[in-house]
Amino acid sequence: MFKTYDLFDHRSIDDVLPEIFYLYLFQGLSLTQIEVKLFKTENYKGWLSKTLLNFYHIDTEGNNKGIYEKKTIPEVVDILYKSTDLSHIAVAKYLRKKYM
């Protein structure tokens, strides 16, 4: 059984989510690399990052890794706010709140 609650005892999920979005969509880090960077563990083998990204309709099986490498956060936030997918708008809100 995964004990993910230990990972969030010093940070809220609302603080971690935009970092996961940024590391995956902008920097192109793998799911496991994200967890090592944020949580200092490989125990989840990318599962935690994958679950959170997929919950926000960010497909981790396709070509989304690093999709926004050549764009700025304000550009991407603007694009996502124009989406009809409410999950994309939620991602935009997280990114805007954390990085703008």
C-alpha positions, 0 to 999 in steps of 0.5 A, spaced: 500 500 500 502 506 498 503 511 503 502 518 499 500 522 505 507 522 508 509 526 501 504 531 503 505 533 510 509 539 509 506 541 503 499 542 500 497 538 494 495 545 491 502 547 492 505 541 488 500 540 483 503 546 479 510 544 479 508 537 477 504 540 471 510 545 469 516 539 470 512 535 465 509 540 460 514 545 460 521 541 462 519 534 459 521 530 465 519 523 466 514 521 471 519 518 475 524 524 475 518 529 477 517 524 483 525 524 485 525 532 484 519 533 488 519 528 493 526 525 493 523 518 492 523 513 486 518 508 490 512 510 486 515 509 479 512 515 476 505 512 479 503 518 483 505 523 477 501 519 472 495 519 476 495 526 478 496 528 471 491 524 468 486 526 473 487 533 470 486 530 463 493 530 461 495 524 457 501 521 459 501 516 454 501 521 448 506 526 446 504 531 452 511 530 455 515 537 454 509 539 449 510 547 452 518 547 452 518 553 447 512 557 450 512 561 456 507 560 462 503 566 460 502 563 453 500 557 455 495 559 461 492 563 455 491 557 451 488 553 456 483 558 459 480 558 452 479 550 452 472 548 453 475 542 458 474 544 465 480 540 467 485 545 462 482 551 465 484 548 472 491 547 470 491 554 467 489 556 474 494 552 478 499 555 473 497 562 474 497 562 481 504 559 482 508 562 477 505 569 474 
